[in-house]
Amino acid sequence: MYKTGERPGKGTYICTTCGQIVRLDDSTDTLPPCPKCTETTYRKG
């Protein structure tokens, strides 16, 4: 599980609540709150 504010690295992350996909393109990118439902937990896609 990954949370908003973490820098888990490049890749695709899926909101554990609604399934929205967030893509991080750089290892320094920070996970945002889900753009669809504003939840804060993700799993690796």
CHARMM internal coordinates of N, CA and C (Angstrom, degrees):
IC EDIT
DIST 1 N 1 CA 1.4552
DIST 1 CA 1 C 1.5278
ANGL 1 N 1 CA 1 C 109.30
DIST 1 C 2 N 1.2917
ANGL 1 CA 1 C 2 N 114.16
DIHE 1 N 1 CA 1 C 2 N 140.38
DIST 2 N 2 CA 1.4606
ANGL 1 C 2 N 2 CA 121.22
DIHE 1 CA 1 C 2 N 2 CA 178.15
DIST 2 CA 2 C 1.5173
ANGL 2 N 2 CA 2 C 107.45
DIHE 1 C 2 N 2 CA 2 C -123.64
DIST 2 C 3 N 1.3226
ANGL 2 CA 2 C 3 N 116.00
DIHE 2 N 2 CA 2 C 3 N 149.68
DIST 3 N 3 CA 1.4621
ANGL 2 C 3 N 3 CA 120.41
DIHE 2 CA 2 C 3 N 3 CA -177.68
DIST 3 CA 3 C 1.5215
ANGL 3 N 3 CA 3 C 111.01
DIHE 2 C 3 N 3 CA 3 C -122.10
DIST 3 C 4 N 1.3389
ANGL 3 CA 3 C 4 N 115.09
DIHE 3 N 3 CA 3 C 4 N 155.08
DIST 4 N 4 CA 1.4594
ANGL 3 C 4 N 4 CA 121.60
DIHE 3 CA 3 C 4 N 4 CA 174.59
DIST 4 CA 4 C 1.5246
ANGL 4 N 4 CA 4 C 109.25
DIHE 3 C 4 N 4 CA 4 C -51.50
DIST 4 C 5 N 1.3314
ANGL 4 CA 4 C 5 N 115.28
DIHE 4 N 4 CA 4 C 5 N 136.28
DIST 5 N 5 CA 1.4595
ANGL 4 C 5 N 5 CA 121.08
DIHE 4 CA 4 C 5 N 5 CA 179.66
DIST 5 CA 5 C 1.5181
ANGL 5 N 5 CA 5 C 113.41
DIHE 4 C 5 N 5 CA 5 C 98.18
DIST 5 C 6 N 1.3333
ANGL 5 CA 5 C 6 N 117.58
DIHE 5 N 5 CA 5 C 6 N -17.05
DIST 6 N 6 CA 1.4564
ANGL 5 C 6 N 6 CA 120.59
DIHE 5 CA 5 C 6 N 6 CA 177.85
DIST 6 CA 6 C 1.5169
ANGL 6 N 6 CA 6 C 110.28
DIHE 5 C 6 N 6 CA 6 C -81.09
DIST 6 C 7 N 1.3457
ANGL 6 CA 6 C 7 N 115.36
DIHE 6 N 6 CA 6 C 7 N 158.86
DIST 7 N 7 CA 1.4646
ANGL 6 C 7 N 7 CA 122.05
DIHE 6 CA 6 C 7 N 7 CA 175.49
DIST 7 CA 7 C 1.5244
ANGL 7 N 7 CA 7 C 108.16
DIHE 6 C 7 N 7 CA 7 C -116.84
DIST 7 C 8 N 1.3367
ANGL 7 CA 7 C 8 N 116.74
DIHE 7 N 7 CA 7 C 8 N 79.66
DIST 8 N 8 CA 1.4634
ANGL 7 C 8 N 8 CA 120.13
DIHE 7 CA 7 C 8 N 8 CA -174.10
DIST 8 CA 8 C 1.5199
ANGL 8 N 8 CA 8 C 114.78
DIHE 7 C 8 N 8 CA 8 C -79.09
DIST 8 C 9 N 1.3231
ANGL 8 CA 8 C 9 N 118.20
DIHE 8 N 8 CA 8 C 9 N -5.02
DIST 9 N 9 CA 1.4575
ANGL 8 C 9 N 9 CA 121.15
DIHE 8 CA 8 C 9 N 9 CA 179.78
DIST 9 CA 9 C 1.5168
ANGL 9 N 9 CA 9 C 112.64
DIHE 8 C 9 N 9 CA 9 C 103.61
DIST 9 C 10 N 1.3282
ANGL 9 CA 9 C 10 N 114.76
DIHE 9 N 9 CA 9 C 10 N 174.32
DIST 10 N 10 CA 1.4670
ANGL 9 C 10 N 10 CA 120.72
DIHE 9 CA 9 C 10 N 10 CA -179.30
DIST 10 CA 10 C 1.5145
ANGL 10 N 10 CA 10 C 110.91
DIHE 9 C 10 N 10 CA 10 C -60.44
DIST 10 C 11 N 1.3182
ANGL 10 CA 10 C 11 N 115.45
DIHE 10 N 10 CA 10 C 11 N 147.46
DIST 11 N 11 CA 1.4550
ANGL 10 C 11 N 11 CA 118.95
DIHE 10 CA 10 C 11 N 11 CA 175.51
DIST 11 CA 11 C 1.5105
ANGL 11 N 11 CA 11 C 112.94
DIHE 10 C 11 N 11 CA 11 C 143.90
DIST 11 C 12 N 1.3125
ANGL 11 CA 11 C 12 N 114.21
DIHE 11 N 11 CA 11 C 12 N -172.91
DIST 12 N 12 CA 1.4503
ANGL 11 C 12 N 12 CA 122.66
DIHE 11 CA 11 C 12 N 12 CA -179.57
DIST 12 CA 12 C 1.5195
ANGL 12 N 12 CA 12 C 108.81
DIHE 11 C 12 N 12 CA 12 C -108.29
DIST 12 C 13 N 1.3175
ANGL 12 CA 12 C 13 N 115.76
DIHE 12 N 12 CA 12 C 13 N 133.61
DIST 13 N 13 CA 1.4609
ANGL 12 C 13 N 13 CA 122.24
DIHE 12 CA 12 C 13 N 13 CA -178.97
DIST 13 CA 13 C 1.5172
ANGL 13 N 13 CA 13 C 107.71
DIHE 12 C 13 N 13 CA 13 C -126.10
DIST 13 C 14 N 1.3261
ANGL 13 CA 13 C 14 N 115.77
DIHE 13 N 13 CA 13 C 14 N 139.92
DIST 14 N 14 CA 1.4639
ANGL 13 C 14 N 14 CA 121.79
DIHE 13 CA 13 C 14 N 14 CA -174.96
DIST 14 CA 14 C 1.5211
ANGL 14 N 14 CA 14 C 109.37
DIHE 13 C 14 N 14 CA 14 C -116.70
DIST 14 C 15 N 1.3277
ANGL 14 CA 14 C 15 N 116.23
DIHE 14 N 14 CA 14 C 15 N 127.81
DIST 15 N 15 CA 1.4650
ANGL 14 C 15 N 15 CA 121.86
DIHE 14 CA 14 C 15 N 15 CA 177.97
DIST 15 CA 15 C 1.5294
ANGL 15 N 15 CA 15 C 108.75
DIHE 14 C 15 N 15 CA 15 C -60.30
DIST 15 C 16 N 1.3227
ANGL 15 CA 15 C 16 N 116.34
DIHE 15 N 15 CA 15 C 16 N 130.12
DIST 16 N 16 CA 1.4640
ANGL 15 C 16 N 16 CA 120.34
DIHE 15 CA 15 C 16 N 16 CA -178.26
DIST 16 CA 16 C 1.5295
ANGL 16 N 16 CA 16 C 112.14
DIHE 15 C 16 N 16 CA 16 C -74.92
DIST 16 C 17 N 1.3257
ANGL 16 CA 16 C 17 N 118.06
DIHE 16 N 16 CA 16 C 17 N -12.98
DIST 17 N 17 CA 1.4595
ANGL 16 C 17 N 17 CA 121.27
DIHE 16 CA 16 C 17 N 17 CA 179.90
DIST 17 CA 17 C 1.5259
ANGL 17 N 17 CA 17 C 112.61
DIHE 16 C 17 N 17 CA 17 C -92.71
DIST 17 C 18 N 1.3416
ANGL 17 CA 17 C 18 N 117.06
DIHE 17 N 17 CA 17 C 18 N -51.66
DIST 18 N 18 CA 1.4651
ANGL 17 C 18 N 18 CA 119.28
DIHE 17 CA 17 C 18 N 18 CA -173.03
DIST 18 CA 18 C 1.5248
ANGL 18 N 18 CA 18 C 114.27
DIHE 17 C 18 N 18 CA 18 C -115.80
DIST 18 C 19 N 1.3303
ANGL 18 CA 18 C 19 N 118.51
DIHE 18 N 18 CA 18 C 19 N -9.77
DIST 19 N 19 CA 1.4539
ANGL 18 C 19 N 19 CA 120.76
DIHE 18 CA 18 C 19 N 19 CA 177.91
DIST 19 CA 19 C 1.5210
ANGL 19 N 19 CA 19 C 115.19
DIHE 18 C 19 N 19 CA 19 C 87.02
DIST 19 C 20 N 1.3243
ANGL 19 CA 19 C 20 N 117.30
DIHE 19 N 19 CA 19 C 20 N 4.55
DIST 20 N 20 CA 1.4675
ANGL 19 C 20 N 20 CA 121.30
DIHE 19 CA 19 C 20 N 20 CA 177.73
DIST 20 CA 20 C 1.5249
ANGL 20 N 20 CA 20 C 109.43
DIHE 19 C 20 N 20 CA 20 C -60.45
DIST 20 C 21 N 1.3226
ANGL 20 CA 20 C 21 N 116.41
DIHE 20 N 20 CA 20 C 21 N 137.67
DIST 21 N 21 CA 1.4637
ANGL 20 C 21 N 21 CA 121.48
DIHE 20 CA 20 C 21 N 21 CA -179.92
DIST 21 CA 21 C 1.5166
ANGL 21 N 21 CA 21 C 109.28
DIHE 20 C 21 N 21 CA 21 C -96.61
DIST 21 C 22 N 1.3331
ANGL 21 CA 21 C 22 N 115.28
DIHE 21 N 21 CA 21 C 22 N 132.39
DIST 22 N 22 CA 1.4585
ANGL 21 C 22 N 22 CA 122.46
DIHE 21 CA 21 C 22 N 22 CA 174.31
DIST 22 CA 22 C 1.5122
ANGL 22 N 22 CA 22 C 106.93
DIHE 21 C 22 N 22 CA 22 C -121.03
DIST 22 C 23 N 1.3335
ANGL 22 CA 22 C 23 N 116.53
DIHE 22 N 22 CA 22 C 23 N 129.72
DIST 23 N 23 CA 1.4594
ANGL 22 C 23 N 23 CA 120.82
DIHE 22 CA 22 C 23 N 23 CA -178.95
DIST 23 CA 23 C 1.5227
ANGL 23 N 23 CA 23 C 109.81
DIHE 22 C 23 N 23 CA 23 C -109.99
DIST 23 C 24 N 1.3174
ANGL 23 CA 23 C 24 N 116.36
DIHE 23 N 23 CA 23 C 24 N 127.54
DIST 24 N 24 CA 1.4614
ANGL 23 C 24 N 24 CA 121.44
DIHE 23 CA 23 C 24 N 24 CA 174.98
DIST 24 CA 24 C 1.5260
ANGL 24 N 24 CA 24 C 107.48
DIHE 23 C 24 N 24 CA 24 C -103.51
DIST 24 C 25 N 1.3305
ANGL 24 CA 24 C 25 N 116.30
DIHE 24 N 24 CA 24 C 25 N 127.70
DIST 25 N 25 CA 1.4611
ANGL 24 C 25 N 25 CA 121.35
DIHE 24 CA 24 C 25 N 25 CA -175.63
DIST 25 CA 25 C 1.5187
ANGL 25 N 25 CA 25 C 113.72
DIHE 24 C 25 N 25 CA 25 C -99.11
DIST 25 C 26 N 1.3211
ANGL 25 CA 25 C 26 N 117.01
DIHE 25 N 25 CA 25 C 26 N -8.80
DIST 26 N 26 CA 1.4573
ANGL 25 C 26 N 26 CA 120.40
DIHE 25 CA 25 C 26 N 26 CA -176.19
DIST 26 CA 26 C 1.5224
ANGL 26 N 26 CA 26 C 109.55
DIHE 25 C 26 N 26 CA 26 C -138.50
DIST 26 C 27 N 1.3147
ANGL 26 CA 26 C 27 N 117.32
DIHE 26 N 26 CA 26 C 27 N 148.24
DIST 27 N 27 CA 1.4679
ANGL 26 C 27 N 27 CA 120.68
DIHE 26 CA 26 C 27 N 27 CA -177.87
DIST 27 CA 27 C 1.5258
ANGL 27 N 27 CA 27 C 112.66
DIHE 26 C 27 N 27 CA 27 C -67.35
DIST 27 C 28 N 1.3360
ANGL 27 CA 27 C 28 N 117.37
DIHE 27 N 27 CA 27 C 28 N -14.82
DIST 28 N 28 CA 1.4661
ANGL 27 C 28 N 28 CA 120.23
DIHE 27 CA 27 C 28 N 28 CA 179.10
DIST 28 CA 28 C 1.5247
ANGL 28 N 28 CA 28 C 112.50
DIHE 27 C 28 N 28 CA 28 C -96.98
DIST 28 C 29 N 1.3525
ANGL 28 CA 28 C 29 N 117.68
DIHE 28 N 28 CA 28 C 29 N -2.19
DIST 29 N 29 CA 1.4685
ANGL 28 C 29 N 29 CA 120.56
DIHE 28 CA 28 C 29 N 29 CA 178.18
DIST 29 CA 29 C 1.5243
ANGL 29 N 29 CA 29 C 110.67
DIHE 28 C 29 N 29 CA 29 C -67.02
DIST 29 C 30 N 1.3200
ANGL 29 CA 29 C 30 N 115.78
DIHE 29 N 29 CA 29 C 30 N 143.85
DIST 30 N 30 CA 1.4596
ANGL 29 C 30 N 30 CA 122.81
DIHE 29 CA 29 C 30 N 30 CA 179.40
DIST 30 CA 30 C 1.5285
ANGL 30 N 30 CA 30 C 109.08
DIHE 29 C 30 N 30 CA 30 C -104.68
DIST 30 C 31 N 1.3310
ANGL 30 CA 30 C 31 N 116.75
DIHE 30 N 30 CA 30 C 31 N 138.51
DIST 31 N 31 CA 1.4681
ANGL 30 C 31 N 31 CA 120.08
DIHE 30 CA 30 C 31 N 31 CA 177.08
DIST 31 CA 31 C 1.5264
ANGL 31 N 31 CA 31 C 109.71
DIHE 30 C 31 N 31 CA 31 C -66.00
DIST 31 C 32 N 1.3304
ANGL 31 CA 31 C 32 N 116.56
DIHE 31 N 31 CA 31 C 32 N 128.01
DIST 32 N 32 CA 1.4659
ANGL 31 C 32 N 32 CA 120.23
DIHE 31 CA 31 C 32 N 32 CA 177.46
DIST 32 CA 32 C 1.5211
ANGL 32 N 32 CA 32 C 110.13
DIHE 31 C 32 N 32 CA 32 C -87.95
DIST 32 C 33 N 1.3415
ANGL 32 CA 32 C 33 N 117.63
DIHE 32 N 32 CA 32 C 33 N 170.18
DIST 33 N 33 CA 1.4579
ANGL 32 C 33 N 33 CA 118.45
DIHE 32 CA 32 C 33 N 33 CA 167.13
DIST 33 CA 33 C 1.5316
ANGL 33 N 33 CA 33 C 107.20
DIHE 32 C 33 N 33 CA 33 C -60.92
DIST 33 C 34 N 1.2995
ANGL 33 CA 33 C 34 N 117.82
DIHE 33 N 33 CA 33 C 34 N 152.31
DIST 34 N 34 CA 1.4680
ANGL 33 C 34 N 34 CA 121.13
DIHE 33 CA 33 C 34 N 34 CA -179.60
DIST 34 CA 34 C 1.5260
ANGL 34 N 34 CA 34 C 109.35
DIHE 33 C 34 N 34 CA 34 C -56.15
DIST 34 C 35 N 1.3479
ANGL 34 CA 34 C 35 N 117.18
DIHE 34 N 34 CA 34 C 35 N 128.45
DIST 35 N 35 CA 1.4655
ANGL 34 C 35 N 35 CA 119.72
DIHE 34 CA 34 C 35 N 35 CA -179.60
DIST 35 CA 35 C 1.5293
ANGL 35 N 35 CA 35 C 113.61
DIHE 34 C 35 N 35 CA 35 C -69.52
DIST 35 C 36 N 1.3293
ANGL 35 CA 35 C 36 N 117.38
DIHE 35 N 35 CA 35 C 36 N -15.96
DIST 36 N 36 CA 1.4633
ANGL 35 C 36 N 36 CA 120.63
DIHE 35 CA 35 C 36 N 36 CA -178.81
DIST 36 CA 36 C 1.5296
ANGL 36 N 36 CA 36 C 112.51
DIHE 35 C 36 N 36 CA 36 C -95.33
DIST 36 C 37 N 1.3465
ANGL 36 CA 36 C 37 N 117.07
DIHE 36 N 36 CA 36 C 37 N -46.47
DIST 37 N 37 CA 1.4726
ANGL 36 C 37 N 37 CA 118.98
DIHE 36 CA 36 C 37 N 37 CA -173.68
DIST 37 CA 37 C 1.5340
ANGL 37 N 37 CA 37 C 113.63
DIHE 36 C 37 N 37 CA 37 C -122.29
DIST 37 C 38 N 1.3062
ANGL 37 CA 37 C 38 N 118.10
DIHE 37 N 37 CA 37 C 38 N -1.72
DIST 38 N 38 CA 1.4747
ANGL 37 C 38 N 38 CA 126.32
DIHE 37 CA 37 C 38 N 38 CA 178.82
DIST 38 CA 38 C 1.5283
ANGL 38 N 38 CA 38 C 115.11
DIHE 37 C 38 N 38 CA 38 C 66.80
DIST 38 C 39 N 1.3302
ANGL 38 CA 38 C 39 N 117.99
DIHE 38 N 38 CA 38 C 39 N 11.70
DIST 39 N 39 CA 1.4640
ANGL 38 C 39 N 39 CA 119.79
DIHE 38 CA 38 C 39 N 39 CA 174.83
DIST 39 CA 39 C 1.5322
ANGL 39 N 39 CA 39 C 109.18
DIHE 38 C 39 N 39 CA 39 C -70.41
DIST 39 C 40 N 1.3349
ANGL 39 CA 39 C 40 N 117.22
DIHE 39 N 39 CA 39 C 40 N 171.75
DIST 40 N 40 CA 1.4589
ANGL 39 C 40 N 40 CA 119.88
DIHE 39 CA 39 C 40 N 40 CA -169.96
DIST 40 CA 40 C 1.5148
ANGL 40 N 40 CA 40 C 115.30
DIHE 39 C 40 N 40 CA 40 C -127.28
DIST 40 C 41 N 1.3358
ANGL 40 CA 40 C 41 N 118.70
DIHE 40 N 40 CA 40 C 41 N 11.73
DIST 41 N 41 CA 1.4700
ANGL 40 C 41 N 41 CA 119.90
DIHE 40 CA 40 C 41 N 41 CA 178.53
DIST 41 CA 41 C 1.5296
ANGL 41 N 41 CA 41 C 110.94
DIHE 40 C 41 N 41 CA 41 C -119.59
DIST 41 C 42 N 1.3275
ANGL 41 CA 41 C 42 N 113.65
DIHE 41 N 41 CA 41 C 42 N 141.38
DIST 42 N 42 CA 1.4645
ANGL 41 C 42 N 42 CA 121.52
DIHE 41 CA 41 C 42 N 42 CA -176.79
DIST 42 CA 42 C 1.4998
ANGL 42 N 42 CA 42 C 110.13
DIHE 41 C 42 N 42 CA 42 C -134.31
DIST 42 C 43 N 1.3385
ANGL 42 CA 42 C 43 N 114.57
DIHE 42 N 42 CA 42 C 43 N 160.48
DIST 43 N 43 CA 1.4564
ANGL 42 C 43 N 43 CA 121.15
DIHE 42 CA 42 C 43 N 43 CA 168.48
DIST 43 CA 43 C 1.5171
ANGL 43 N 43 CA 43 C 106.93
DIHE 42 C 43 N 43 CA 43 C -123.23
DIST 43 C 44 N 1.3134
ANGL 43 CA 43 C 44 N 115.68
DIHE 43 N 43 CA 43 C 44 N 156.61
DIST 44 N 44 CA 1.4628
ANGL 43 C 44 N 44 CA 121.07
DIHE 43 CA 43 C 44 N 44 CA 179.86
DIST 44 CA 44 C 1.5162
ANGL 44 N 44 CA 44 C 109.43
DIHE 43 C 44 N 44 CA 44 C -67.35
DIST 44 C 45 N 1.3303
ANGL 44 CA 44 C 45 N 116.58
DIHE 44 N 44 CA 44 C 45 N 136.39
DIST 45 N 45 CA 1.4594
ANGL 44 C 45 N 45 CA 121.57
DIHE 44 CA 44 C 45 N 45 CA -178.59
DIST 45 CA 45 C 1.4996
ANGL 45 N 45 CA 45 C 113.27
DIHE 44 C 45 N 45 CA 45 C -92.38
END
COOR INIT
IC SEED 1 N 1 CA 1 C
IC BUILD
